[in-house]
Amino acid sequence: MQSKAKTVTEYLAHLPDDRKKVITALRNAFKKNLPKGFEEMMNYGMIGFVVPHKLYPAGYHATPQLPLPFVNIASQKNHIAVYHMGMQGDLREWFEKEWKKHSEKKLDMGGSCIRFKKAEDVPLKLFTELAKKMTPKDWIEKYESYLKNRK
């Protein structure tokens, strides 16, 4: 469910209290711990952290006028979602291993989407650690490798 909010503040203001609390906590975990260079913005109707055009002028390949997406946080109809575009290879292996240390719940994860049915099931400490794992430069290199290999 995509929000029509123009700002992060507006997005948060429209959430129910339980969702607002956890989405705000996730936002703060990423905002405070992502390496320098990522920028926060509303992206695809969600709170997003992106590599801005000043660092990666090519932008997102499907829509070059948009900056390169990295992490999005959303309150969806039936779950809370964290979309981490760099969740591949070693980082994914690390996350799956660490998950077991932070949660007794089964990991509900697709390619880049981690889903939570209940706000209290979100392991904030794990996302704080995840935020520190990749710089904009690292993400650009992974992204460009992905683009090169998909052809």
C-alpha positions in Angstrom: 0.0 0.0 0.0 1.8 3.1 -1.3 1.4 6.3 0.7 0.8 9.6 -1.0 2.6 11.5 1.8 5.1 14.0 0.4 7.3 14.0 3.6 8.5 11.5 6.1 6.7 13.6 8.9 3.5 13.4 6.9 3.9 9.6 6.4 4.5 9.0 10.1 1.5 11.2 11.1 -0.9 9.0 9.2 0.2 5.7 10.8 -1.6 4.0 13.7 0.3 4.4 17.0 1.7 0.9 17.2 3.0 1.2 13.6 4.2 4.7 14.1 6.4 3.7 17.0 8.2 0.8 15.3 8.5 2.6 11.9 10.0 5.6 13.7 12.4 3.3 15.6 13.5 1.6 12.3 13.9 5.0 10.6 16.1 6.2 13.5 18.2 3.0 13.4 18.9 3.6 9.7 19.2 7.3 9.9 21.7 7.3 12.8 23.8 4.3 11.6 23.9 4.3 7.8 27.4 5.4 6.6 27.8 9.0 5.4 26.4 9.7 1.9 22.9 8.1 2.0 20.0 10.5 2.1 16.5 10.1 3.5 13.5 10.9 1.3 10.0 9.6 0.5 10.7 7.0 -2.1 8.0 4.9 -3.8 5.4 5.9 -1.2 7.7 4.7 1.7 10.5 6.1 3.8 13.6 5.6 1.8 17.3 5.9 2.1 19.0 6.5 -1.2 22.3 7.2 -2.9 21.7 10.7 -4.2 22.5 11.8 -7.7 25.4 13.9 -6.5 27.1 10.5 -5.6 25.6 8.4 -8.4 24.5 10.7 -11.3 23.1 7.7 -13.3 20.3 7.2 -10.8 18.1 4.1 -10.7 18.3 2.2 -14.0 14.6 1.8 -14.4 13.9 5.4 -13.7 17.1 7.4 -14.0 15.6 10.7 -12.7 15.2 8.9 -9.3 18.2 8.4 -7.0 19.5 4.9 -6.5 17.3 3.2 -3.8 19.0 1.4 -0.9 16.6 0.8 2.0 12.9 1.5 2.3 10.7 1.2 5.4 6.9 0.8 5.0 3.7 0.1 6.9 1.9 -2.2 4.5 -1.7 -3.4 4.8 -0.9 -6.7 6.6 2.7 -6.2 7.7 5.7 -3.9 8.4 8.3 -4.1 5.7 12.0 -3.3 5.4 13.3 -3.4 1.9 17.1 -3.7 1.7 18.3 -3.7 -1.9 21.8 -4.9 -0.9 20.6 -8.0 0.8 22.6 -10.5 -1.3 25.6 -12.8 -0.9 27.7 -12.3 2.3 25.4 -9.7 3.7 22.4 -12.0 3.4 24.3 -14.9 5.0 25.3 -12.6 7.9 21.8 -11.4 8.4 20.3 -14.9 8.4 22.9 -16.1 10.9 22.4 -13.0 13.1 18.6 -13.3 12.9 18.7 -16.4 15.1 20.5 -14.4 17.8 17.9 -11.6 17.8 14.6 -13.4 17.2 12.8 -16.7 17.9 10.4 -16.0 15.1 10.8 -17.5 11.6 12.4 -15.1 9.2 9.9 -13.9 6.6 12.1 -12.7 3.9 12.0 -12.4 0.1 14.7 -11.1 -2.2 15.0 -7.8 -0.5 11.9 -7.6 1.7 11.8 -8.5 5.4 8.2 -8.7 6.7 6.8 -8.5 10.2 3.2 -9.2 11.1 3.6 -7.6 14.6 5.5 -4.5 15.6 6.9 -6.1 18.6 8.6 -8.8 16.4 11.0 -6.2 14.8 14.6 -6.8 16.1 15.7 -3.2 16.2 19.3 -4.0 17.4 19.8 -6.3 14.3 18.7 -3.5 12.0 21.0 -1.1 13.8 23.9 -3.4 13.0 22.7 -4.0 9.4 22.6 -0.3 8.8 26.4 -0.1 9.4 27.3 -2.9 6.9 27.4 -1.1 3.5 28.6 2.3 2.4 27.2 4.1 -0.7 30.3 3.1 -2.6 29.9 -0.5 -1.6 26.2 -0.4 -2.7 27.1 1.3 -6.1 29.6 -1.4 -6.8 27.1 -4.2 -6.0 24.4 -2.5 -8.0 26.6 -2.0 -11.1 27.8 -5.6 -10.9 24.2 -6.7 -10.8 23.4 -4.6 -13.8 26.4 -5.9 -15.7 25.6 -9.6 -14.9 21.9 -9.4 -15.8 22.5 -8.7 -19.4 
